[in-house]
Amino acid sequence: MGTLIDIRLNRYSKIYSENEHIRGTIIIQSKSEIKHDGVVLSMEGHVNLQLSSKTVGIFEAFYQSIKPIQLLCYQIELLKPGKISAGKTECNFEFPLRARNTKTLYETYHGVFINIQYSMKCEIKRSFLIGTTLSKGTEFIVEYGNSTALTSSASSVSPSAAFIANDLLKPAEMKRVDFDMVSESGNKFGLFKAHGHIDSATCPITKPFTGEIIIDRAEFPIKSVEVQLVRVETTGCSEGYAKDASEIQTIQIGEGNIIKGLPIPIFMIFPRLFSCPTLLTTNFKIEFEVNIVVIFTSDFYKSENLPIRITRF
């Protein structure tokens, strides 16, 4: 079996908010006694940015200059150099979840060109044996917590951070948005008319995205009606910016030649980790759009693009 290291957090969900304390236990199991140069636990948070391959030629001048943005970095020594007895050894730990300097802790997000990740790593250092340092890592999730607490925290850091926090934590104002999809006879879509609405373009991430669409007329038979969630990621620096859109998920809400005049409900849950509150910063932006897509049997499709703003509350 050798030596096994496990990091167990006090929350099964691994979800924490800024200014909370992350507590847990490091469990080390070994069949024999281990000599070491110290056991350390580190916690880091980074925003990793990269450009898509299609923009490398355009932005070669600053392709290498997009470095990870460090949001937090802590390290504690769990055990001083010595020996770990055979069997099971447990070490409790506690970290304050606070950003570095004037930084803001953004929500965990796994995108294509932007990744916001928080992780812990435990290492058993053994420098006397080259290449035998033992390590174990785990990721935890950061979400915006109580709006009052976070806003006051950001205000004490810097005016710019306070502005970002206030915008991110602002409760969603529900306002219906209507849309129409129309094409005239004689083109590839034929005579087509549909209308509908989404219940709000500002969407709390914990609630479903809802609305409805009604097909009024369609000259050509319809194969499918779909709702597509799209991420729009912008990365760059003073030399230039690269903006890329990519699909997160597509949900079919109607199949076959839809009955005309029948309201079709739109209902979509925002996926965890792959979506987050809309984020606009100096170095990067994370925005979202929804496409309502009507696909014909000829495989031509008619779509309506609706930019949305996602919030935590």
Number of C-alpha atoms within 10 A of each C-alpha: 6 7 15 14 20 16 20 15 19 12 12 7 9 14 15 18 19 21 16 12 13 18 14 16 16 18 15 19 19 17 13 12 13 14 15 20 16 18 22 17 22 16 20 17 25 20 19 17 21 20 23 12 8 10 14 15 9 12 16 10 11 16 17 11 12 15 12 15 14 16 21 18 17 16 14 14 14 17 16 11 15 12 13 19 15 14 12 14 14 13 13 13 15 13 17 12 19 19 21 14 10 14 17 22 28 25 23 26 22 16 20 19 21 20 18 23 21 23 15 18 16 23 18 23 19 18 12 11 9 7 9 11 15 15 16 15 15 15 16 18 17 21 17 22 17 12 17 10 13 21 21 13 18 22 17 12 15 14 12 15 20 19 13 18 23 18 15 23 19 13 15 18 13 12 12 12 14 15 15 12 19 18 15 12 11 8 8 14 21 16 15 17 17 18 16 20 18 19 17 19 22 20 25 21 21 14 12 13 19 16 19 17 23 20 22 17 15 21 12 15 15 22 18 19 24 17 21 18 23 21 22 19 22 22 22 21 14 8 10 11 15 19 16 15 15 14 15 16 14 16 15 15 18 18 13 13 17 19 15 13 13 12 16 17 16 22 15 19 13 19 13 12 15 15 22 26 24 22 20 14 12 9 14 19 16 21 20 23 18 20 18 23 20 23 21 20 13 12 12 12 16 18 17 14 13 16 15 17 19 23 22 21 19
